Amino acid sequence: MIYFSRVYNNISIKKVYYFLILILIILDQLSKLYIDKTIEYGHRIYITSYFNLTLAYNWGAAFSLLSNQEGNQKYLFMIIGIIVSYSILIILNSSNMTKTNNIALAMIMAGTIGNMIDRFCNGYVIDFLLFYWNDFFFPIFNFADIYISIGVILICFIEIKSLKNKKLSIIKKL
């Protein structure tokens, strides 16, 4: 009876991560659709002295990497996105990782799928969040990029904390 309770509980928890992935993808896609329909390409809408909304199409990867290529990079990025998403799906389904780790993986998967949807439907990713300071402009990005970044940062913190705990454990044994 306890075994079935744990299995059911584990399945219920996983559904929460899948729901999080779905909600984040929907938010990402709705934000891109809204910006694409309401802002003219390249036009900047002033929000603050360091932030504007600006519609841009990113044919490359993060920070427009490979954006000047002939267009076949879209397939490379889609293959990478499929591999990343599939790997995360396997990890979410098979492991007993911490909730924070699973949330981080769910965020990375949502961001990856959000940008893959853009590539598949448009051939490019819609970016619109532009931060700058005087003449320094941070590369323009979107919510999917934020999800991926937060997920990676969370995993880095988890790993650093884990390594620190292992180091303390080894020192205590000495």
C-alpha positions as CSV (number, residue, x, y, z in Angstrom):
1,M,0.0,0.0,0.0
2,I,2.8,2.4,0.9
3,Y,4.5,1.6,-2.5
4,F,1.4,2.5,-4.5
5,S,1.0,5.7,-2.5
6,R,4.6,6.8,-3.3
7,V,4.1,5.9,-7.0
8,Y,0.8,7.9,-7.2
9,N,2.4,10.8,-5.3
10,N,5.4,10.8,-7.7
11,I,3.1,10.8,-10.7
12,S,1.1,13.7,-9.3
13,I,4.2,15.7,-8.6
14,K,5.4,15.1,-12.2
15,K,2.1,16.4,-13.5
16,V,2.9,19.7,-11.7
17,Y,6.2,20.0,-13.6
18,Y,4.4,19.2,-16.9
19,F,1.8,21.8,-16.1
20,L,4.5,24.4,-15.3
21,I,6.1,23.6,-18.7
22,L,2.8,24.1,-20.5
23,I,2.0,27.4,-18.7
24,L,5.5,28.8,-19.4
25,I,5.2,27.9,-23.1
26,I,1.8,29.5,-23.3
27,L,3.1,32.7,-21.7
28,D,6.1,32.8,-24.0
29,Q,4.0,32.2,-27.1
30,L,1.3,34.7,-26.2
31,S,3.8,37.4,-25.4
32,K,5.6,36.9,-28.7
33,L,2.3,36.8,-30.6
34,Y,1.2,40.0,-28.9
35,I,4.4,41.8,-29.6
36,D,4.6,40.6,-33.2
37,K,1.0,41.8,-33.9
38,T,1.3,45.2,-32.1
39,I,4.8,46.5,-32.7
40,E,6.3,47.3,-36.1
41,Y,9.6,45.4,-36.8
42,G,12.5,47.4,-35.4
43,H,10.3,50.0,-33.7
44,R,11.2,50.7,-30.0
45,I,8.6,51.4,-27.4
46,Y,10.1,53.4,-24.5
47,I,9.4,51.9,-21.1
48,T,12.2,53.2,-18.9
49,S,15.6,54.9,-19.4
50,Y,17.2,51.4,-19.6
51,F,14.4,49.2,-21.1
52,N,12.4,49.2,-24.3
53,L,10.1,46.8,-26.1
54,T,11.5,46.2,-29.6
55,L,10.4,43.6,-32.1
56,A,13.3,41.7,-33.6
57,Y,13.7,38.4,-35.5
58,N,16.6,36.3,-34.4
59,W,17.7,33.9,-37.1
60,G,20.5,32.6,-35.0
61,A,20.9,31.2,-31.5
62,A,21.5,33.0,-28.2
63,F,23.0,36.4,-28.8
64,S,22.3,36.0,-32.5
65,L,25.0,33.4,-32.8
66,L,25.2,32.1,-36.5
67,S,22.5,34.5,-37.5
68,N,24.4,35.5,-40.7
69,Q,24.5,32.0,-42.0
70,E,22.4,30.8,-45.0
71,G,19.4,29.6,-43.0
72,N,20.2,25.9,-42.4
73,Q,21.2,26.7,-38.8
74,K,17.4,26.6,-38.0
75,Y,17.5,22.8,-38.5
76,L,20.6,22.5,-36.3
77,F,19.0,24.5,-33.5
78,M,15.8,22.4,-33.8
79,I,17.7,19.2,-33.5
80,I,19.6,20.5,-30.5
81,G,16.2,21.6,-29.0
82,I,14.7,18.2,-29.6
83,I,17.7,16.4,-28.0
84,V,17.6,18.8,-24.9
85,S,13.8,18.5,-24.5
86,Y,13.9,14.7,-24.8
87,S,16.8,14.4,-22.4
88,I,15.0,16.6,-19.8
89,L,11.8,14.5,-20.3
90,I,13.8,11.3,-19.5
91,I,15.3,12.9,-16.4
92,L,12.0,14.3,-15.2
93,N,10.4,10.8,-15.6
94,S,13.1,8.7,-14.2
95,S,14.8,10.5,-11.4
96,N,14.1,11.5,-7.9
97,M,15.8,14.8,-8.0
98,T,15.0,17.7,-5.8
99,K,12.0,19.9,-6.5
100,T,14.3,22.8,-7.3
101,N,16.2,20.8,-9.8
102,N,13.0,19.6,-11.5
103,I,11.7,23.2,-11.6
104,A,15.0,24.3,-13.2
105,L,14.8,21.5,-15.8
106,A,11.1,22.3,-16.5
107,M,12.1,26.0,-17.1
108,I,14.8,25.0,-19.5
109,M,12.5,22.6,-21.3
110,A,9.8,25.3,-21.6
111,G,12.2,27.8,-22.9
112,T,13.7,25.4,-25.4
113,I,10.2,24.4,-26.7
114,G,9.1,28.0,-26.8
115,N,12.0,29.0,-29.1
116,M,11.6,25.7,-31.1
117,I,8.0,26.6,-31.8
118,D,9.1,30.0,-33.2
119,R,11.8,28.3,-35.4
120,F,9.4,25.7,-36.7
121,C,6.6,28.2,-37.5
122,N,8.6,31.3,-38.5
123,G,12.1,30.2,-39.3
124,Y,13.3,32.6,-36.6
125,V,12.8,33.4,-32.9
126,I,10.8,36.5,-31.9
127,D,12.7,38.7,-29.4
128,F,11.4,41.9,-27.9
129,L,13.0,42.6,-24.5
130,L,15.8,45.2,-24.9
131,F,17.9,46.4,-21.9
132,Y,20.6,49.0,-22.3
133,W,22.7,51.5,-20.5
134,N,23.8,54.6,-22.4
135,D,25.4,53.2,-25.5
136,F,25.7,49.6,-24.2
137,F,22.9,47.4,-25.4
138,F,22.4,43.9,-24.0
139,P,21.3,41.4,-26.7
140,I,17.6,41.4,-27.2
141,F,15.7,38.4,-25.8
142,N,12.3,36.9,-24.9
143,F,10.6,35.0,-22.0
144,A,11.8,31.6,-23.3
145,D,15.4,32.9,-23.0
146,I,14.6,34.0,-19.4
147,Y,13.3,30.6,-18.5
148,I,16.4,28.9,-19.9
149,S,18.7,31.3,-18.1
150,I,17.0,31.0,-14.7
151,G,16.9,27.2,-15.1
152,V,20.7,27.1,-15.8
153,I,21.4,29.4,-13.0
154,L,19.4,27.3,-10.6
155,I,21.2,24.1,-11.6
156,C,24.6,25.9,-11.2
157,F,23.6,27.0,-7.6
158,I,22.4,23.4,-6.9
159,E,25.6,21.9,-8.1
160,I,27.8,24.5,-6.2
161,K,25.8,23.8,-3.0
162,S,26.2,20.0,-3.6
163,L,29.9,20.3,-4.1
164,K,30.2,22.5,-1.0
165,N,28.3,19.9,1.0
166,K,30.5,17.1,-0.4
167,K,33.6,19.0,0.5
168,L,32.4,19.6,4.0
169,S,31.5,15.9,4.3
170,I,35.0,14.9,3.2
171,I,36.6,17.4,5.7
172,K,34.6,16.0,8.5
173,K,35.7,12.5,7.7
174,L,39.3,13.6,8.0
